[in-house]
Amino acid sequence: MATQDSTEIYEQVREHYSSASRATNTKYGEAVAKSFGYSADELSSIPQDSNLGLSCGNPLAIASLKEGETVIDLGSGAGFDVFLAAPKLGPTGRAIGIDMNDIKATHPSAATITFVKANITSVPLPDATADCIISNCVINLVPDADKPTVFGEMHRLLKPGGRIAVSDILAKKPLPDRLRRDVAMYVGCIAGASEVGLYERWLAEAGFKDVVIVNTGADLNVYLETGEDGERKDGATGCCGPPQTGGCAPPAPAAPASSGCCAPAVPAGVVDEKTDLNEFVGSYKIFAVKN
């Protein structure tokens, strides 16, 4: 992993999440979303195939969206948070999803919803487009060298006084090499996690103020312990568990499974029944205002 350049990392991420977007495992996605605070009513109000089970929080819970506002979702995936945001914005608002995969092929743009195929480091939208920018478990997938660029794009895209509401996985401490260097753990939102201090610095350098970064305390083992049937199991026996536990992940170096897991296809030896993801990383909510 350490020898890969940014282009290779982006391609790994694109291929993995393109595969995940074709998944049909709705029970897993529902279970993961509920564990991060989404209600059954919310999940029933959106296209079923928009929920891939890739959340690590609920950015809409801290976004305070209002009618008439424009919100941009960076790394929108199949449109999960975009579809949930749109009703809050009313008929005069706009919800714009940005993703490296072509979401329009599955969900065409509507009156108040637009999907744009682009990398979140270079968004083809004018300055001062949005009142609020959200993102859910995506920035950790960007190589560290490019993360300041993402925060710079957020600042550029926001109107004066605009805000960001982000859910992301951050590292509680330096990650061991066995996690940091593993490709499956990178595309699974773990190995690319940066420490809180770096996020604080990058946000300040981009021009944000009133920065708040809080560990939600959510249990990230939900990725490892939730089966395809949506049921939680003890130990790493769920959809993302290693092959010897009966999970859906293939042995390394097989291609990642398209189950929709946030931490899928983890090879044996990297994560086992004794691994506690919460020891190394956490689900954080991040709020900041454009200076």
C-alpha positions, -999 to +999 in steps of 0.1 A: +000+000+000+028+024+009+042+021-026+010+030-044+006+065-058-026+085-057-037+074-091-035+037-081-054+044-049-082+063-066-085+034-091-088+008-063-114+029-046-134+035-079-134-002-088-144-012-053-173+012-050-185+007-085-189-030-076-206-021-043-231+001-062-243-030-080-250-048-048-285-060-040-280-068-003-306-044+012-308-060+047-271-054+054-274-018+043-305-012+065-288-027+095-256-006+091-276+027+085-298+021+115-267+015+137-255+050+127-288+068+136-310+066+105-346+058+112-368+031+096-390+059+082-361+076+066-349+044+050-383+036+036-386+071+020-357+067-005-349+044-034-339+010-018-308+006-040-294+040-028-284+026+006-253+005+001-245+002+038-215+025+035-223+050+062-202+057+092-225+083+107-254+106+098-241+140+086-277+152+081-282+151+118-258+180+123-264+198+089-295+218+100-307+220+065-334+246+056-358+251+028-344+269-002-308+259+006-283+241-017-264+212-003-236+193-019-228+157-009-191+149-016-188+112-024-225+106-027-224+070-037-258+058-049-274+090-035-284+078+000-279+112+018-289+132-013-323+116-014-327+121+023-316+158+021-339+168-008-372+169+011-356+191+038-347+217+011-382+221-003-391+228-039-367+257-042-337+240-028-311+218-045-293+186-035-262+179-056-244+145-054-207+144-064-192+109-070-164+094-091-189+068-104-218+077-128-248+077-105-270+093-132-270+060-150-291+046-121-308+076-107-314+104-133-314+140-121-347+153-109-361+188-104-342+194-071-316+166-073-285+165-095-257+140-097-223+150-111-196+126-120-163+140-106-135+135-082-141+154-049-107+170-052-119+189-083-156+196-085-169+212-117-192+237-100-189+274-095-175+291-064-200+298-036-226+272-049-236+257-016-250+267+018-239+233+032-216+205+022-220+170+036-200+139+033-203+104+047-174+081+052-156+093+021-128+117+029-108+089+046-106+073+011-086+102-002-048+099+001-034+121+028-015+142+003-048+152-014-070+157+017-061+194+021-073+198-015-107+184-006-111+208+023-100+236+000-127+226-025-152+226+003-143+261+012-144+273-024-178+257-031-194+272+000-211+305+002-198+330+028-208+317+062-216+283+047-210+251+067-197+216+064-213+186+082-192+155+078-192+120+091-159+102+087-137+076+102-106+091+119-077+074+136-075+075+174-038+067+172-012+058+146-024+027+128-002-005+128+015-013+095-007-045+091-037-022+088-022+009+071-005-011+043-035-033+034-055-024+002-087-041+014-086-021+047-080+011+027-110+007+004-128-004+036-125+030+051-100+020+078-064+022+066-068+057+051-081+072+084-061+103+095-057+115+130-079+143+145-051+168+147-045+166+110-081+173+102-081+203+126-050+216+108-063+211+073-096+227+081-079+258+096-055+260+066-084+259+042-101+288+060-127+273+083-136+284+118-157+271+147-143+236+140-159+209+161-147+172+158-164+147+181-161+110+184-197+096+183-187+064+200-205+043+174-194+007+172-175+002+140-174-036+145-209-034+129-191-038+096-174-070+107-203-085+127-233-079+105-243-107+082-259-104+048-292-111+066-288-079+085-283-098+118-255-088+142-232-116+153-205-118+179-169-118+166-159-112+130-184-136+116-205-112+095-204-102+059-169-087+062-153-113+083-123-134+072-130-165+051-124-190+078-153-176+099-178-182+072-182-146+060-186-136+024-151-122+020-129-142-004-094-152+005-066-128-005-058-119-032-092-124-047-112-094-058-134-077-032-170-090-028-198-067-040-218-071-008-220-034+000-199-036+031-178-006+042-150-030+052-154-059+028-131-086+015-107-084+044-081-111+040-073-136+067-045-124+089-054-087+087-086-089+107-097-119+128-122-126+156-100-108+181-097-076+161-116-046+176-117-018+150-128+006+177-093+003+193-078+020+163-104+042+147-137+059+155-167+074+138-165+112+141-188+140+133-171+171+119-187+206+117-171+238+106-180+272+091-165+290+062-145+320+075 
